[in-house]
């Protein structure tokens, strides 16, 4: 049997936060970014012109961080979209300015997306559905 390895790369000091480490571990366990779910267009819009200029035409950056997945690529396990998931990027991820977010809520929402403390109830439910 071939063993697969997942490498976690957390850069010190910027990426040594609980939320970042949990986020990366969840990737290693098979979780995807919340904002790439097949139903994401019902919850957020993406303003690519708000990205830093170096990312605006970088297709590999888009594919790795913002490309919407199809229903055949991911199982949502019946778990609703969660703006606070540790797997959700901030509104301002890779933004050129904090005056203009890249991710914009389509539903009533106050504050930023994601969180700085770790897994939400929906994140825990996702892992339990995946592995229990």
Residue frames as a rotation matrix with the C-alpha (Angstrom) as fourth column:
UNK 1
0.585 0.811 0.000 0.00
0.811 -0.585 0.000 0.00
0.000 0.000 -1.000 0.00
UNK 2
-0.361 -0.662 0.657 1.31
0.643 -0.687 -0.339 3.43
0.676 0.300 0.673 -0.96
UNK 3
0.087 0.342 -0.936 1.22
0.909 -0.412 -0.066 5.98
-0.408 -0.845 -0.347 1.81
UNK 4
0.237 0.041 0.971 0.43
0.581 -0.807 -0.108 9.56
0.779 0.589 -0.215 0.99
UNK 5
-0.381 -0.404 -0.832 1.87
0.899 -0.372 -0.231 12.45
-0.216 -0.836 0.505 2.93
UNK 6
0.638 0.508 0.578 0.45
0.562 -0.821 0.101 15.88
0.526 0.261 -0.810 3.49
UNK 7
-0.484 -0.846 -0.221 2.99
0.829 -0.364 -0.424 18.56
0.279 -0.389 0.878 4.29
UNK 8
0.767 0.607 -0.207 1.97
0.641 -0.718 0.271 21.51
0.016 -0.340 -0.940 6.42
UNK 9
-0.352 -0.871 0.343 3.99
0.828 -0.461 -0.318 24.63
0.435 0.172 0.884 5.76
UNK 10
0.821 0.551 -0.152 3.48
0.552 -0.697 0.457 27.34
0.146 -0.459 -0.876 8.33
UNK 11
-0.006 -0.848 0.530 5.85
0.552 -0.445 -0.706 30.26
0.834 0.288 0.470 8.06
UNK 12
0.276 0.001 -0.961 7.06
0.928 -0.261 0.266 31.92
-0.250 -0.965 -0.073 11.23
UNK 13
-0.941 0.318 -0.114 6.04
0.146 0.080 -0.986 34.34
-0.304 -0.945 -0.122 12.60
UNK 14
-0.687 0.687 -0.239 3.05
-0.727 -0.639 0.253 35.40
0.021 0.347 0.937 10.44
UNK 15
-0.065 0.700 -0.711 1.42
-0.559 0.564 0.608 31.99
0.827 0.437 0.354 10.11
UNK 16
-0.733 -0.210 -0.647 1.88
0.358 0.689 -0.630 30.77
0.578 -0.693 -0.430 13.65
UNK 17
-0.559 0.680 0.474 -1.65
-0.827 -0.494 -0.268 31.43
0.052 -0.542 0.839 14.87
UNK 18
-0.561 0.422 0.712 -4.20
-0.125 0.807 -0.577 28.91
-0.818 -0.413 -0.400 16.11
UNK 19
0.480 0.857 -0.188 -6.59
-0.306 -0.037 -0.951 29.68
-0.822 0.514 0.245 13.27
UNK 20
0.282 -0.436 -0.855 -3.94
-0.958 -0.083 -0.273 29.33
0.048 0.896 -0.441 10.55
UNK 21
-0.785 -0.601 0.151 -2.61
-0.614 0.788 -0.055 26.06
-0.086 -0.136 -0.987 11.91
UNK 22
-0.300 0.771 0.562 -6.15
-0.021 0.583 -0.812 24.64
-0.954 -0.255 -0.159 12.29
UNK 23
0.552 0.478 -0.684 -6.96
-0.626 -0.304 -0.718 25.84
-0.551 0.824 0.131 8.74
UNK 24
-0.116 -0.704 -0.700 -3.92
-0.969 0.236 -0.078 24.07
0.220 0.669 -0.710 7.31
UNK 25
-0.847 -0.112 0.520 -4.59
-0.311 0.897 -0.313 20.86
-0.431 -0.427 -0.795 9.29
UNK 26
0.124 0.971 0.202 -8.16
-0.153 0.220 -0.963 20.86
-0.980 0.089 0.176 7.95
UNK 27
0.392 -0.099 -0.915 -6.76
-0.918 -0.114 -0.381 21.11
-0.066 0.989 -0.135 4.41
UNK 28
-0.656 -0.739 -0.151 -4.56
-0.742 0.669 -0.053 18.10
0.140 0.077 -0.987 5.16
UNK 29
-0.673 0.489 0.555 -7.69
-0.044 0.722 -0.690 16.25
-0.739 -0.489 -0.464 6.34
UNK 30
-0.691 0.334 0.641 -9.45
0.719 0.403 0.566 16.98
-0.069 0.852 -0.519 3.04
UNK 31
0.293 0.820 -0.491 -11.38
0.705 -0.533 -0.469 20.18
-0.646 -0.209 -0.734 3.72
UNK 32
-0.265 -0.285 0.921 -11.64
0.883 -0.455 0.113 22.98
0.386 0.844 0.373 1.18
UNK 33
-0.996 -0.055 -0.071 -12.05
0.075 -0.941 -0.329 26.72
-0.049 -0.333 0.942 1.53
UNK 34
-0.318 0.940 -0.121 -15.61
0.510 0.062 -0.858 27.65
-0.799 -0.335 -0.500 2.48
UNK 35
0.141 0.374 -0.917 -15.75
-0.391 -0.829 -0.399 30.30
-0.909 0.415 0.029 -0.25
UNK 36
-0.706 -0.330 -0.627 -15.14
-0.703 0.212 0.679 27.75
-0.091 0.920 -0.381 -3.04
UNK 37
-0.551 0.590 0.590 -18.19
0.132 0.760 -0.636 25.61
-0.824 -0.273 -0.497 -2.23
UNK 38
-0.729 0.316 0.607 -20.55
0.676 0.191 0.712 24.90
0.109 0.929 -0.353 -5.15
UNK 39
0.323 0.946 0.019 -23.21
0.907 -0.315 0.279 27.09
0.270 -0.073 -0.960 -3.50
UNK 40
-0.383 -0.586 -0.714 -20.88
0.813 -0.581 0.041 30.00
-0.439 -0.564 0.699 -2.70
UNK 41
-0.862 0.037 0.506 -22.41
0.320 -0.733 0.600 32.30
0.393 0.679 0.620 -5.33
UNK 42
0.235 0.972 -0.033 -25.56
0.541 -0.103 0.834 32.39
0.807 -0.213 -0.550 -3.17
UNK 43
0.676 -0.001 -0.737 -23.52
0.731 -0.126 0.670 33.77
-0.094 -0.992 -0.085 -0.26
UNK 44
0.125 -0.699 -0.704 -20.58
0.202 -0.676 0.708 35.81
-0.971 -0.231 0.057 -1.58
UNK 45
0.974 -0.067 0.216 -19.49
0.200 -0.194 -0.960 37.68
0.106 0.979 -0.175 -4.65
UNK 46
0.230 -0.966 -0.119 -15.83
0.754 0.099 0.649 38.09
-0.615 -0.239 0.752 -5.54
UNK 47
0.973 0.014 -0.229 -14.45
-0.098 -0.876 -0.472 41.42
-0.208 0.482 -0.851 -6.68
UNK 48
0.508 -0.825 0.247 -11.27
0.850 0.527 0.010 40.41
-0.138 0.204 0.969 -8.49
UNK 49
0.302 -0.392 0.869 -10.49
0.389 -0.781 -0.488 44.05
0.870 0.485 -0.084 -9.21
UNK 50
0.830 0.005 0.558 -10.05
-0.472 -0.526 0.708 44.54
0.297 -0.851 -0.434 -5.43
UNK 51
0.801 -0.596 -0.047 -7.17
0.573 0.742 0.349 42.06
-0.173 -0.307 0.936 -5.38
UNK 52
0.185 -0.854 -0.487 -3.59
-0.159 -0.515 0.843 43.27
-0.970 -0.078 -0.230 -5.26
UNK 53
0.471 0.035 -0.881 -2.50
-0.836 -0.300 -0.459 43.92
-0.281 0.953 -0.112 -8.81
UNK 54
-0.566 -0.800 -0.198 -0.05
-0.823 0.537 0.183 40.99
-0.040 0.266 -0.963 -8.86
UNK 55
-0.742 0.339 0.579 -2.96
0.068 0.897 -0.437 38.56
-0.667 -0.285 -0.689 -8.25
UNK 56
0.033 0.878 -0.478 -5.49
-0.547 -0.384 -0.744 40.04
-0.837 0.286 0.467 -10.68
UNK 57
0.476 0.103 -0.874 -4.15
-0.868 0.213 -0.448 38.19
0.140 0.972 0.191 -13.72
UNK 58
-0.660 -0.743 0.112 -2.54
-0.748 0.635 -0.192 35.24
0.071 -0.211 -0.975 -11.93
UNK 59
0.189 0.813 -0.551 -4.73
-0.710 0.501 0.496 32.28
0.679 0.297 0.672 -12.94
UNK 60
-0.254 -0.322 -0.912 -2.88
0.297 0.872 -0.390 29.84
0.921 -0.370 -0.126 -10.68
UNK 61
-0.994 -0.040 0.103 -3.56
-0.078 -0.406 -0.911 32.11
0.078 -0.913 0.400 -7.68
UNK 62
-0.286 0.958 -0.021 -7.25
-0.950 -0.281 0.137 32.29
0.125 0.059 0.990 -8.63
UNK 63
0.148 0.338 -0.929 -7.49
-0.382 0.886 0.262 28.52
0.912 0.317 0.260 -9.15
UNK 64
-0.529 -0.487 -0.695 -5.82
0.396 0.583 -0.710 27.74
0.751 -0.651 -0.116 -5.81
UNK 65
-0.958 -0.015 -0.288 -7.75
0.269 -0.408 -0.872 30.25
-0.105 -0.913 0.395 -3.73
UNK 66
-0.576 0.747 -0.332 -11.05
-0.498 -0.643 -0.581 31.34
-0.648 -0.170 0.743 -5.29
UNK 67
-0.716 0.315 -0.623 -12.19
-0.548 0.299 0.781 28.97
0.432 0.901 -0.041 -8.07
UNK 68
0.055 0.847 0.529 -15.66
-0.962 0.187 -0.200 27.58
-0.269 -0.498 0.824 -7.30
UNK 69
-0.909 -0.322 0.265 -15.81
-0.282 0.942 0.180 23.80
-0.307 0.089 -0.947 -7.01
UNK 70
-0.354 0.807 -0.473 -18.53
-0.638 0.162 0.753 21.76
0.684 0.569 0.457 -8.67
UNK 71
0.414 0.629 0.658 -20.97
-0.909 0.324 0.262 19.53
-0.048 -0.707 0.706 -6.78
UNK 72
0.910 -0.094 -0.405 -19.15
-0.025 0.960 -0.279 16.48
0.415 0.264 0.871 -8.13
UNK 73
0.008 -0.999 0.048 -15.85
-0.014 -0.048 -0.999 17.65
1.000 0.007 -0.014 -6.59
UNK 74
-0.888 -0.330 0.322 -16.96
-0.266 -0.203 -0.942 18.12
0.376 -0.922 0.093 -3.00
UNK 75
-0.122 0.839 -0.531 -19.50
0.662 0.467 0.586 16.73
0.740 -0.280 -0.612 -0.54
UNK 76
-0.408 0.038 0.912 -21.11
-0.412 -0.900 -0.146 19.40
0.815 -0.435 0.383 1.66
UNK 77
-0.793 0.092 -0.602 -22.67
0.460 0.738 -0.493 16.76
0.399 -0.668 -0.628 3.96
UNK 78
0.199 0.978 0.055 -25.76
0.744 -0.188 0.641 18.96
0.637 -0.086 -0.766 4.28
UNK 79
-0.094 -0.318 -0.944 -23.81
0.888 -0.455 0.065 21.54
-0.450 -0.832 0.325 6.28
UNK 80
0.839 0.515 0.176 -24.92
0.540 -0.746 -0.390 25.14
-0.069 0.422 -0.904 5.59
UNK 81
0.177 -0.741 0.648 -22.55
0.476 -0.511 -0.715 27.85
0.861 0.435 0.262 4.40
UNK 82
0.658 -0.033 -0.753 -20.63
0.737 -0.178 0.652 29.36
-0.156 -0.983 -0.093 7.30
UNK 83
0.731 -0.360 0.580 -19.20
0.006 -0.846 -0.533 32.89
0.682 0.393 -0.617 7.01
UNK 84
0.614 -0.476 0.630 -17.29
-0.789 -0.376 0.486 32.27
0.006 -0.795 -0.606 10.26
UNK 85
0.968 -0.251 0.019 -15.67
0.251 0.968 -0.024 28.94
-0.012 0.028 1.000 9.31
UNK 86
0.347 -0.926 -0.147 -11.94
-0.153 -0.211 0.965 28.74
-0.925 -0.313 -0.215 9.93
UNK 87
-0.268 -0.398 0.877 -11.83
0.745 0.491 0.451 27.60
-0.611 0.775 0.165 6.28
UNK 88
0.701 0.556 0.447 -13.28
0.713 -0.575 -0.401 30.91
0.034 0.600 -0.799 5.06
UNK 89
-0.434 -0.841 0.323 -10.92
0.825 -0.515 -0.233 33.63
0.362 0.165 0.917 3.92
UNK 90
-0.351 0.200 -0.915 -11.20
0.455 -0.818 -0.353 37.12
-0.818 -0.540 0.196 5.32
UNK 91
0.760 0.647 0.064 -13.08
0.434 -0.431 -0.791 39.61
-0.484 0.629 -0.608 3.17
UNK 92
0.800 -0.479 -0.363 -9.73
-0.542 -0.835 -0.095 41.30
-0.257 0.272 -0.927 2.64
UNK 93
0.348 -0.697 0.626 -7.53
0.276 0.715 0.642 38.31
-0.896 -0.051 0.441 1.77
UNK 94
-0.373 -0.681 0.630 -5.04
0.842 0.037 0.538 39.54
-0.390 0.732 0.559 -0.85
UNK 95
0.715 0.680 0.162 -6.92
0.693 -0.659 -0.294 42.85
-0.093 0.322 -0.942 -1.14
UNK 96
-0.098 -0.716 0.692 -5.07
0.673 -0.560 -0.484 45.87
0.734 0.418 0.536 -2.45
UNK 97
-0.725 -0.067 0.686 -6.70
-0.328 -0.842 -0.429 47.96
0.606 -0.536 0.588 0.29
UNK 98
-0.825 0.439 -0.356 -8.77
0.553 0.497 -0.669 47.46
-0.117 -0.748 -0.653 3.44
UNK 99
-0.600 0.646 -0.472 -11.20
-0.454 -0.761 -0.464 50.02
-0.658 -0.064 0.750 2.07
UNK 100
0.139 0.615 -0.776 -12.40
-0.988 0.144 -0.063 47.54
0.073 0.775 0.628 -0.57
UNK 101
-0.019 -0.129 0.991 -13.03
-0.505 0.857 0.102 43.85
-0.863 -0.499 -0.082 0.20
UNK 102
-0.830 -0.277 -0.484 -12.42
-0.557 0.470 0.685 41.02
0.038 0.838 -0.544 -2.26
UNK 103
-0.715 0.623 -0.319 -15.22
0.571 0.782 0.249 38.87
0.404 -0.004 -0.915 -0.81
UNK 104
-0.788 0.536 0.304 -18.60
-0.585 -0.805 -0.095 40.55
0.193 -0.253 0.948 -0.36
UNK 105
-0.803 0.539 0.252 -21.55
0.234 0.676 -0.699 39.02
-0.548 -0.503 -0.669 1.53
UNK 106
-0.771 0.634 0.058 -24.77
-0.072 -0.177 0.982 38.55
0.632 0.753 0.182 -0.40
UNK 107
0.225 0.794 -0.564 -26.73
0.676 0.290 0.678 37.79
0.702 -0.533 -0.472 2.78
UNK 108
0.739 0.049 0.672 -27.02
-0.345 -0.829 0.440 40.17
0.578 -0.557 -0.596 5.73
UNK 109
0.516 -0.658 -0.548 -23.68
0.799 0.600 0.030 40.01
0.309 -0.454 0.836 7.52
UNK 110
0.888 -0.310 0.341 -21.65
-0.389 -0.900 0.196 42.27
0.246 -0.307 -0.919 9.79
UNK 111
0.461 -0.797 0.391 -17.94
-0.503 0.128 0.855 41.98
-0.731 -0.591 -0.341 10.32
UNK 112
-0.308 -0.719 -0.623 -15.26
-0.948 0.180 0.262 40.00
-0.076 0.672 -0.737 8.61
UNK 113
0.738 0.434 -0.517 -15.40
-0.510 0.860 -0.004 36.40
0.443 0.267 0.856 7.40
UNK 114
0.050 -0.710 -0.703 -13.52
0.235 0.692 -0.682 33.50
0.971 -0.131 0.201 8.95
UNK 115
0.957 0.197 0.212 -12.19
-0.147 -0.299 0.943 33.73
0.249 -0.934 -0.257 12.48
UNK 116
0.116 -0.978 0.173 -8.97
-0.645 -0.207 -0.736 33.89
0.755 -0.026 -0.655 14.46
UNK 117
-0.021 -0.085 0.996 -9.74
-0.980 0.200 -0.003 31.28
-0.199 -0.976 -0.088 17.13
UNK 118
-0.879 -0.367 0.306 -10.23
-0.313 0.926 0.210 27.95
-0.361 0.089 -0.928 15.32
UNK 119
-0.864 0.503 -0.019 -13.01
0.342 0.614 0.711 25.57
0.370 0.607 -0.703 14.37
UNK 120
-0.509 0.821 0.259 -16.65
-0.857 -0.513 -0.057 26.59
0.086 -0.251 0.964 14.42
UNK 121
-0.087 0.586 0.806 -19.52
-0.449 0.699 -0.557 24.17
-0.889 -0.410 0.203 15.11
UNK 122
0.849 0.442 -0.292 -19.94
-0.438 0.277 -0.855 23.66
-0.297 0.854 0.428 11.36
UNK 123
0.065 -0.904 -0.422 -16.21
-0.888 0.141 -0.437 22.89
0.455 0.403 -0.794 10.95
UNK 124
-0.636 -0.243 0.732 -16.49
-0.655 0.671 -0.347 20.23
-0.408 -0.700 -0.586 13.68
UNK 125
0.367 0.854 0.369 -19.64
-0.377 0.499 -0.780 18.82
-0.850 0.148 0.505 12.04
UNK 126
0.648 -0.182 -0.740 -17.82
-0.744 0.059 -0.666 18.60
0.165 0.982 -0.097 8.71
UNK 127
-0.442 -0.891 -0.102 -14.93
-0.824 0.448 -0.348 16.61
0.355 -0.070 -0.932 10.17
UNK 128
-0.464 0.342 0.817 -17.32
-0.498 0.663 -0.559 14.36
-0.733 -0.666 -0.137 12.08
UNK 129
0.674 0.731 -0.103 -19.30
-0.463 0.309 -0.831 13.66
-0.576 0.608 0.547 8.89
UNK 130
0.421 -0.591 -0.688 -16.07
-0.814 0.088 -0.574 12.99
0.400 0.802 -0.444 6.99
UNK 131
-0.459 -0.848 -0.265 -14.44
-0.573 0.510 -0.641 10.69
0.679 -0.143 -0.720 9.54
UNK 132
-0.687 0.213 0.694 -17.02
-0.597 0.380 -0.707 9.27
-0.414 -0.900 -0.134 11.97
